[in-house]
Amino acid sequence: MKILFMGTPDFAVPSLEALVNAGHEVCGVFTQPDKPKNRGMKLQAPPVKEFALAHDIPVFQPETVKDGTALNIIRELAPELIAVAAYGRILPVDILDYPAFGCINVHSSLLPKYRGSAPIHWAILNGEKESGVTIMHMAKEMDAGDIIDQAVTPIDPNETVEMLHDRLAQMGAQLLVDVVDRIKAGTATRTPQDTSKVTFAPMLSRELSPLDWNRTARQLHDQVRGLIPWPATTTDIIGGQPVKIFEVEETDVSTDAVPGTIVAAGKQGIDVACGDGKLLRIKQLQAQGGKRMAAADYLRGHPINI
């Protein structure tokens, strides 16, 4: 099938690669413009662009998809289907209506739960026990289209956003190829979303970072693993300055200490009292101006009085 692919970050690369490996004619790739990164602020190409160029696939990076320019490009490419994965743009109706087989999207949640830009993060932040990917027909409203198929996976209690992201990217790629084959064969089904079960996954911000030690150890653990690598969680109970926390571990130890109290600090990490009377062990952190390191290494240069 002749397919136009739209995607930008690492999550989208496996889907594009899977379409290429399956023998489909990827006639072009739409991705967001190069952006300045790091201290030198040099322009860096999105991962999807790098893959496309390495495979001689034409790349287009329109600043907007709403002024008719993108539609003109699409008409010249004449795709039968548009496949989208984390493109980062809302497509207008004239583009959605163009391909004969429509536009489909790879979304990293089990819709109708977690519509929006950060579904993997919010699934972990909310302590969900399972997640998955959805392939859906795209509609004018974001992530509201009819579902074609879904793949479900359990979330490990210690799994971080980065780990789940990589698994879902691969799952989405496999499911996308299967769905495209069904669309071509005319056997793909479509199921409207149950609007009574819709939830949202809004963009992340640093306002989510501070750890409230009055919460349970489990909730704080989910917060830490749900905000890696950005914006990351923070606490000021260590040295009085905000410190980023990147890894914690639940313990079976109970305490009657006031939430936020450091109960122990040593080779295993820094144990902090939580609101449910449990101790949460900080395993990895980053002080202001410092590097990400094991809590035990931090303590060698910054001893804590218990």
TAFEN-V816884 format. One record per pair of residues at least 4 apart in sequence whose C-alpha atoms are under 7 Angstrom apart, sorted by the first residue. I is the first residue (numbers start at 1). GAP is how many residues later the second one is. If there is no record, write none. Layout:
# TAFEN-V816884
<<I:GAP> <I:GAP>>
This chain:
# TAFEN-V816884
<<1:23> <1:24> <1:79> <2:22> <2:23> <2:24> <2:25> <2:77> <2:78> <2:79> <3:22> <3:23> <3:24> <3:76> <3:77> <3:78> <3:79> <3:80> <4:22> <4:23> <4:24> <4:25> <4:75> <4:77> <4:78> <4:79> <5:11> <5:21> <5:23> <5:24> <5:25> <5:77> <5:78> <5:79> <6:23> <6:24> <6:25> <6:77> <6:78> <6:79> <6:81> <7:5> <7:23> <7:24> <7:41> <7:77> <7:78> <7:79> <7:80> <8:4> <8:23> <8:24> <8:38> <8:39> <8:40> <8:78> <8:79> <9:37> <9:38> <9:39> <9:77> <10:37> <11:158> <12:4> <12:36> <12:73> <12:74> <12:157> <13:4> <13:34> <13:35> <14:4> <14:155> <14:156> <14:159> <15:4> <15:157> <15:158> <15:161> <16:4> <17:4> <18:4> <18:155> <18:156> <18:159> <19:4> <19:5> <19:158> <20:4> <20:6> <27:30> <27:50> <28:29> <28:30> <28:31> <29:23> <29:28> <29:29> <29:30> <29:31> <30:29> <30:30> <30:31> <31:17> <31:18> <31:29> <31:30> <31:56> <32:29> <32:30> <33:28> <33:29> <33:30> <34:9> <34:10> <34:11> <34:12> <35:8> <35:9> <35:10> <36:5> <36:6> <36:7> <36:8> <37:4> <37:5> <37:6> <37:7> <45:4> <45:5> <46:4> <47:4> <48:4> <49:4> <49:10> <50:4> <51:4> <52:4> <52:5> <52:7> <53:4> <62:8> <65:4> <65:5> <65:26> <66:26> <68:4> <69:4> <70:4> <71:4> <71:24> <72:4> <73:4> <74:4> <79:20> <80:19> <80:20> <80:21> <81:18> <81:19> <81:20> <81:21> <81:22> <82:17> <82:20> <82:21> <82:22> <83:20> <83:21> <83:22> <84:20> <84:21> <84:22> <85:20> <85:21> <85:22> <91:4> <91:5> <92:4> <92:48> <93:4> <93:47> <94:4> <96:6> <96:7> <97:5> <98:4> <99:4> <103:34> <103:35> <104:31> <104:32> <104:33> <104:34> <105:30> <105:31> <105:32> <105:33> <106:27> <106:28> <106:29> <106:30> <106:66> <107:26> <107:27> <107:28> <108:11> <108:12> <108:24> <108:25> <108:26> <108:60> <109:4> <109:5> <109:10> <109:11> <109:22> <109:23> <109:24> <109:25> <110:21> <110:22> <110:23> <110:24> <110:40> <111:4> <111:23> <112:81> <112:82> <112:85> <112:86> <112:87> <113:84> <113:85> <113:86> <113:87> <114:5> <114:85> <114:86> <114:87> <115:4> <115:28> <115:84> <115:85> <115:86> <116:27> <116:84> <116:85> <116:86> <117:84> <117:85> <117:86> <118:4> <118:83> <118:84> <118:85> <119:4> <119:82> <120:4> <120:41> <120:45> <121:4> <121:40> <121:105> <121:106> <122:4> <122:79> <122:104> <123:4> <123:5> <124:4> <124:98> <124:102> <125:97> <125:98> <125:101> <127:95> <129:25> <129:26> <130:23> <130:24> <130:25> <131:21> <131:22> <131:23> <131:24> <132:19> <132:20> <132:21> <132:36> <133:17> <133:18> <133:19> <133:35> <133:38> <133:39> <134:13> <134:15> <134:16> <134:17> <135:12> <135:13> <135:14> <135:15> <135:41> <136:9> <136:10> <136:11> <136:12> <137:8> <137:9> <137:10> <138:5> <138:7> <139:5> <139:6> <144:49> <145:47> <146:44> <146:45> <146:46> <146:47> <147:43> <147:44> <147:45> <147:46> <148:40> <148:41> <148:42> <148:43> <155:4> <159:4> <159:5> <160:4> <160:65> <160:66> <160:68> <161:4> <161:64> <161:65> <161:67> <162:4> <162:66> <163:4> <164:4> <165:4> <166:4> <167:4> <168:4> <169:4> <170:4> <171:4> <172:4> <173:4> <174:4> <175:4> <176:4> <177:4> <178:4> <179:4> <179:9> <180:4> <181:4> <182:4> <182:5> <182:6> <183:4> <183:5> <205:26> <206:25> <209:22> <209:23> <209:24> <209:25> <210:23> <210:24> <210:25> <211:9> <211:22> <211:23> <211:24> <213:46> <213:47> <213:61> <213:62> <214:45> <214:60> <214:61> <215:4> <215:5> <215:59> <215:60> <215:61> <216:4> <216:58> <216:59> <216:60> <217:4> <217:33> <217:57> <217:59> <217:61> <217:62> <217:63> <218:4> <219:4> <220:4> <221:4> <221:27> <222:4> <223:4> <224:4> <224:8> <224:9> <224:21> <224:22> <224:23> <227:4> <227:5> <227:6> <228:4> <228:18> <232:12> <232:13> <232:14> <233:11> <233:12> <234:8> <234:9> <234:10> <234:11> <235:7> <235:8> <235:9> <236:4> <236:5> <236:6> <236:7> <237:23> <243:42> <243:43> <243:44> <243:45> <244:41> <244:42> <244:43> <245:39> <245:40> <245:41> <246:38> <246:39> <247:35> <247:36> <247:37> <248:32> <248:33> <248:34> <248:35> <248:36> <249:31> <249:32> <249:33> <249:34> <250:29> <250:30> <250:31> <251:28> <251:29> <251:30> <253:25> <253:26> <254:23> <254:24> <254:25> <255:18> <255:22> <255:23> <255:24> <256:21> <257:4> <257:16> <258:15> <259:14> <259:15> <259:16> <260:12> <260:13> <260:14> <261:11> <261:12> <262:8> <262:9> <262:10> <262:11> <262:44> <263:8> <263:9> <263:10> <263:43> <264:6> <264:7> <264:42> <265:4> <265:5> <265:6> <265:39> <266:4> <266:30> <267:29> <268:28> <269:12> <269:13> <269:14> <269:26> <269:27> <270:11> <270:12> <270:13> <270:25> <271:8> <271:9> <271:10> <271:11> <272:7> <272:8> <272:9> <273:4> <273:5> <273:6> <273:7> <274:4> <274:5> <274:6> <282:13> <283:11> <283:12> <284:9> <284:10> <284:11> <285:7> <285:8> <285:9> <285:10> <286:4> <286:5> <286:6> <286:7> <293:4> <293:5> <294:4> <295:4> <296:4> <298:4> <299:4>>
